């Protein structure tokens, strides 16, 4: 098992910034990629950004240029720096861990975090 613990969500005004963190523990050798998904009310969960151990990244088109995903040198923590936030970024953000498949940095997901709420007011 790889428990994933998220932090950093909250309420911010449009145009502001937030930084999410996710720490993995346990059998971390069983994962390669980590990243973030989000789910807004009434919508499907969608990929926001992911990063492999080697540093390859994927981003949703809607966040390119505004969000940056990164990992610490120990590869146990993944961050999501969110700048120029918009009301449409409001969602529950979930940390995920697994393995890349093809061009997808996080093609197979083995573990999910419990989610952290991000609310962007207009």
Residue pairs with C-beta under 8 A, 6 or more apart in sequence:
1 26
1 27
1 111
2 24
2 25
2 26
2 27
2 28
2 30
2 31
2 97
2 110
2 111
3 24
3 25
3 26
3 111
4 22
4 23
4 24
4 95
4 96
4 97
4 111
4 112
4 113
4 114
5 22
5 23
5 25
5 113
5 114
6 20
6 21
6 22
6 93
6 94
6 95
6 113
6 114
6 115
6 116
7 20
7 21
7 22
7 116
8 18
8 19
8 20
8 21
8 116
9 18
9 20
9 93
9 116
9 117
9 118
10 18
10 117
10 118
10 119
11 119
11 120
11 121
12 18
12 85
12 118
12 119
12 120
12 121
13 120
13 121
14 85
14 86
14 87
14 120
14 121
14 122
15 84
15 85
16 85
16 120
17 81
17 82
17 83
17 84
17 85
18 82
18 85
18 118
19 79
19 80
19 81
19 82
20 36
20 79
20 80
20 82
20 93
20 95
20 116
20 118
21 77
21 78
21 79
22 34
22 36
22 77
22 78
22 79
22 95
22 113
23 76
23 77
24 31
24 34
24 76
24 77
24 78
24 97
24 111
25 76
28 75
28 76
30 110
31 97
31 98
31 99
31 110
31 111
32 52
32 53
32 98
32 99
32 100
33 50
33 51
33 52
33 53
33 97
33 98
33 99
33 100
33 105
33 106
33 107
34 50
34 51
34 71
34 78
34 95
34 96
34 97
34 106
35 47
35 48
35 49
35 50
35 51
35 58
35 69
35 78
35 95
35 96
35 97
35 105
35 106
36 47
36 48
36 49
36 50
36 69
36 78
36 80
36 93
36 94
36 95
36 96
37 45
37 46
37 47
37 48
37 93
37 94
37 96
38 45
38 46
38 48
38 89
38 91
38 92
38 93
38 94
38 118
39 45
39 46
39 91
39 92
39 94
39 115
40 88
40 90
40 91
40 92
43 91
45 94
46 60
47 58
47 60
47 106
48 59
48 60
48 63
48 67
48 69
48 80
48 93
49 57
49 58
49 59
49 60
49 63
49 67
49 68
49 69
49 80
50 57
50 58
50 69
50 96
50 104
50 105
50 106
51 57
51 69
51 70
51 71
51 78
51 105
52 100
52 105
53 71
53 75
55 71
56 100
56 105
57 69
57 105
58 103
58 104
58 105
58 106
59 67
59 69
62 88
63 82
63 89
66 82
66 83
66 84
66 85
67 80
67 81
67 82
67 83
68 80
68 81
68 83
69 78
69 79
69 80
69 81
70 78
70 79
70 81
71 77
71 78
71 79
72 79
78 95
80 93
82 89
82 118
85 118
85 120
86 120
87 120
87 121
87 122
88 120
89 118
89 120
90 118
90 119
90 120
91 117
91 118
92 115
92 116
92 117
92 118
93 115
93 116
93 117
93 118
94 112
94 113
94 114
94 115
95 112
95 113
96 106
96 109
96 111
96 112
96 113
97 106
97 109
97 110
97 111
98 106
98 107
98 108
98 109
98 110
98 111
99 106
99 107
99 108
99 110
100 106
100 107
100 108
101 107
101 108
